[in-house]
Amino acid sequence: MLLKIIHQYIADIDLAIEYKDEIWYKILSKIDKSRDGKFFAWIVTIAKNYCISQYRKKRHILELDFDIEEEVDDKWEKILDRK
């Protein structure tokens, strides 16, 4: 059931399986803080927030990589223009 929830947010099944293990760890470490009667909603919220958090981290890394590539391209253009 948890994998199905994660797979709604993550298209890559291998990555979803990896996230499942990490999310189970979060759930088990916070189980004493769960609210009575809303356990399933609590699990869905943890899974959703974890997936969003991972997406934001990866998006930020990709943006940084793109910026670095632009800087390298600019430097190469300057070097090539000198010749």
C-alpha positions as CSV (number, residue, x, y, z in Angstrom):
1,M,0.0,0.0,0.0
2,L,2.8,2.4,0.9
3,L,4.6,1.7,-2.4
4,K,1.4,2.5,-4.3
5,I,1.2,5.9,-2.5
6,I,4.8,6.7,-3.2
7,H,4.5,5.6,-6.9
8,Q,1.8,8.2,-7.3
9,Y,4.5,10.9,-6.8
10,I,7.6,9.0,-8.1
11,A,7.4,7.5,-11.6
12,D,10.6,5.5,-11.3
13,I,9.6,2.2,-9.5
14,D,13.2,1.5,-8.3
15,L,13.4,5.0,-6.8
16,A,10.0,4.5,-5.2
17,I,11.1,1.3,-3.6
18,E,14.2,3.0,-2.2
19,Y,12.0,5.8,-0.8
20,K,9.7,3.2,0.7
21,D,12.4,2.0,3.0
22,E,13.4,5.5,4.1
23,I,9.7,6.4,4.6
24,W,9.1,3.3,6.7
25,Y,12.1,4.3,8.9
26,K,10.5,7.8,9.4
27,I,7.1,6.2,10.2
28,L,8.6,3.8,12.7
29,S,10.7,6.5,14.4
30,K,7.7,8.8,14.8
31,I,5.0,6.1,15.5
32,D,4.5,7.4,19.1
33,K,3.5,10.8,17.7
34,S,0.8,9.4,15.5
35,R,-2.8,10.6,16.1
36,D,-5.5,8.0,17.0
37,G,-8.0,7.4,14.2
38,K,-6.0,9.2,11.5
39,F,-3.2,6.7,11.2
40,F,-3.5,6.1,7.4
41,A,-3.8,9.9,6.7
42,W,-0.7,10.4,8.8
43,I,1.3,7.8,6.8
44,V,0.1,9.3,3.5
45,T,1.2,12.8,4.7
46,I,4.7,11.5,5.7
47,A,5.1,9.7,2.3
48,K,3.9,12.7,0.3
49,N,6.1,15.2,2.2
50,Y,9.1,12.9,1.8
51,C,8.6,12.6,-1.9
52,I,8.2,16.4,-2.3
53,S,11.3,17.0,-0.2
54,Q,13.4,14.6,-2.3
55,Y,12.1,16.2,-5.5
56,R,13.1,19.7,-4.3
57,K,16.6,18.5,-3.3
58,K,17.1,16.9,-6.7
59,R,15.7,19.9,-8.6
60,H,18.1,22.2,-6.7
61,I,21.1,19.9,-7.6
62,L,20.1,19.9,-11.2
63,E,19.7,23.7,-11.3
64,L,23.2,24.0,-9.7
65,D,24.7,21.6,-12.3
66,F,23.1,23.6,-15.1
67,D,24.5,26.9,-13.8
68,I,28.0,25.3,-13.6
69,E,27.7,24.1,-17.2
70,E,26.7,27.6,-18.3
71,E,29.8,29.1,-16.5
72,V,32.1,26.5,-18.1
73,D,30.6,27.2,-21.6
74,D,31.1,30.9,-21.1
75,K,34.7,30.4,-20.1
76,W,35.4,28.2,-23.1
77,E,33.8,30.8,-25.4
78,K,36.1,33.5,-24.0
79,I,39.1,31.2,-24.4
80,L,38.2,30.3,-28.0
81,D,37.5,33.9,-28.9
82,R,41.0,34.9,-27.8
83,K,42.6,32.7,-30.5
